[in-house]
Amino acid sequence: MKSLVRVALFGLLLGGLVSVASADSLTTQCGAVLRTTTKTSTATFTFNSQAFVNVPNGVFTVNVPTGTQRCVTVTFSASTSCPLACFVRVLDGATEMEPAGVSNQLAEGNSDEVHSFQWVRRIGAGAHAIKLQIGTGGTAQNATIGPYTVNLEVLEAVGP
């Protein structure tokens, strides 16, 4: 079986977080890591939803104390097989994390592919539902992901 490995990494943690959104750059300044949660699945998740659905083990709750802010990063790495294409995004409640509104395509064609993506968002006080979602776009198809790993980091927010 022919295996194609592509790695697409949006955002690097190098003295600050930088996300690419369209042709513009967005800089999110973050400090020390306060908490890391990693969830790994060795199972295969099969889906055919045109709309985005939550990835199993891809939902997190982040509580931010009153009067503070935090940075949140989510990194997702997965082996995928999608007959046409599948796409991923991360939401904080109903708001897409950065890079938002771009085509984060996991796979195209029936070959097994491995991808890694990263998202970032500065969040304010309160409880936040952070959700990793996947969908097939405009066409229903039987697509699979797995094995996969989802990593959430909560960091201090620094700067403006």
C-alpha positions as CSV (number, residue, x, y, z in Angstrom):
1,M,0.0,0.0,0.0
2,K,1.3,3.3,-1.0
3,S,1.6,5.8,1.9
4,L,1.9,9.5,1.5
5,V,3.0,11.6,4.5
6,R,2.4,15.3,4.6
7,V,2.7,17.5,7.5
8,A,1.0,20.8,7.6
9,L,1.7,22.7,10.8
10,F,-0.2,26.0,11.4
11,G,1.5,27.9,14.2
12,L,4.7,27.3,15.9
13,L,5.5,27.8,19.6
14,L,8.8,29.7,19.3
15,G,8.9,32.6,21.7
16,G,5.2,33.3,20.9
17,L,2.5,31.8,18.8
18,V,2.0,32.8,15.2
19,S,-1.0,31.6,13.2
20,V,-1.5,32.0,9.5
21,A,-4.9,33.1,8.4
22,S,-5.3,33.6,4.7
23,A,-2.6,35.9,3.5
24,D,-2.4,37.8,6.8
25,S,-0.5,36.9,10.0
26,L,-1.8,37.1,13.5
27,T,0.5,37.1,16.5
28,T,-0.8,35.8,19.8
29,Q,1.5,36.4,22.7
30,C,1.5,33.6,25.3
31,G,3.5,32.9,28.4
32,A,4.3,29.8,30.4
33,V,2.3,26.6,30.0
34,L,-0.1,26.1,32.9
35,R,-1.7,22.8,31.9
36,T,-1.4,20.2,29.1
37,T,-4.0,17.6,28.4
38,T,-3.3,14.9,25.7
39,K,-5.9,12.5,24.4
40,T,-4.9,9.6,22.1
41,S,-7.1,7.2,20.3
42,T,-6.0,4.0,18.6
43,A,-9.5,3.3,17.4
44,T,-10.7,4.3,13.9
45,F,-13.5,6.9,13.8
46,T,-15.7,6.6,10.6
47,F,-17.9,9.5,9.6
48,N,-19.8,10.7,6.6
49,S,-21.2,14.0,7.8
50,Q,-21.1,17.0,5.5
51,A,-21.5,19.2,8.5
52,F,-18.8,19.4,11.1
53,V,-19.1,16.8,14.0
54,N,-17.1,16.6,17.2
55,V,-14.2,14.2,17.1
56,P,-14.4,11.6,19.9
57,N,-12.1,12.6,22.8
58,G,-11.7,16.0,21.1
59,V,-13.8,18.1,23.5
60,F,-12.2,19.9,26.5
61,T,-13.4,22.3,29.2
62,V,-11.2,25.2,30.2
63,N,-12.1,27.3,33.2
64,V,-10.4,30.8,33.3
65,P,-10.5,32.6,36.7
66,T,-12.3,36.0,37.0
67,G,-10.1,38.9,36.0
68,T,-7.7,36.8,33.9
69,Q,-7.1,35.7,30.4
70,R,-5.4,32.5,29.0
71,C,-4.1,31.4,25.7
72,V,-5.2,28.0,24.5
73,T,-3.5,25.9,21.8
74,V,-4.9,22.8,20.3
75,T,-2.7,20.4,18.2
76,F,-4.3,17.6,16.3
77,S,-2.3,14.8,14.5
78,A,-4.1,12.0,12.7
79,S,-3.9,9.3,10.1
80,T,-6.8,9.8,7.7
81,S,-8.5,8.4,4.6
82,C,-11.1,10.4,2.9
83,P,-12.5,9.5,-0.6
84,L,-12.9,13.1,-1.6
85,A,-11.8,15.4,1.2
86,C,-12.2,16.0,5.0
87,F,-11.7,19.2,6.9
88,V,-10.9,20.1,10.6
89,R,-11.5,23.1,12.8
90,V,-11.5,23.9,16.5
91,L,-14.2,25.9,18.2
92,D,-14.3,27.9,21.5
93,G,-18.0,27.7,22.0
94,A,-19.4,28.8,18.6
95,T,-16.2,30.8,17.6
96,E,-13.5,29.3,15.4
97,M,-10.0,29.4,16.8
98,E,-7.2,30.8,14.6
99,P,-6.6,30.0,11.8
100,A,-10.3,30.5,11.3
101,G,-12.2,30.3,8.1
102,V,-9.4,28.6,6.2
103,S,-9.5,25.2,4.5
104,N,-7.7,22.9,7.0
105,Q,-7.9,19.9,4.7
106,L,-6.9,16.6,6.3
107,A,-6.9,14.3,3.3
108,E,-7.9,14.0,-0.3
109,G,-8.3,10.8,-2.2
110,N,-8.3,7.3,-0.8
111,S,-4.7,7.2,0.3
112,D,-3.8,7.1,3.9
113,E,-2.3,10.4,4.9
114,V,-0.9,11.9,8.2
115,H,-1.4,15.5,9.1
116,S,-0.9,17.8,12.0
117,F,-2.6,21.1,12.6
118,Q,-2.4,23.7,15.4
119,W,-4.9,26.4,16.5
120,V,-4.6,29.2,19.0
121,R,-7.0,31.6,20.8
122,R,-6.8,34.0,23.7
123,I,-9.8,33.5,26.0
124,G,-11.3,35.5,28.9
125,A,-12.8,34.5,32.2
126,G,-15.4,31.8,32.4
127,A,-16.0,28.2,31.3
128,H,-15.0,27.5,27.7
129,A,-16.0,24.4,25.7
130,I,-13.1,23.7,23.2
131,K,-14.2,21.3,20.5
132,L,-12.2,19.7,17.7
133,Q,-14.5,19.0,14.7
134,I,-14.3,17.2,11.4
135,G,-16.5,17.1,8.3
136,T,-16.4,16.1,4.7
137,G,-17.4,19.4,3.1
138,G,-20.2,19.4,0.5
139,T,-20.3,15.7,-0.3
140,A,-21.3,12.8,2.0
141,Q,-18.6,10.1,2.0
142,N,-17.3,7.4,4.2
143,A,-14.1,8.8,5.7
144,T,-12.0,7.6,8.6
145,I,-9.4,9.0,11.0
146,G,-7.3,7.0,13.4
147,P,-5.1,6.6,15.2
148,Y,-5.0,10.2,16.3
149,T,-3.8,12.5,19.1
150,V,-5.3,15.8,20.4
151,N,-3.3,18.0,22.6
152,L,-4.6,21.0,24.5
153,E,-2.3,23.5,26.2
154,V,-3.5,26.3,28.5
155,L,-0.9,29.1,28.8
156,E,-0.6,32.4,30.6
157,A,-1.7,35.3,28.4
158,V,0.9,38.1,28.1
159,G,1.0,41.4,26.3
160,P,-2.0,43.2,24.8
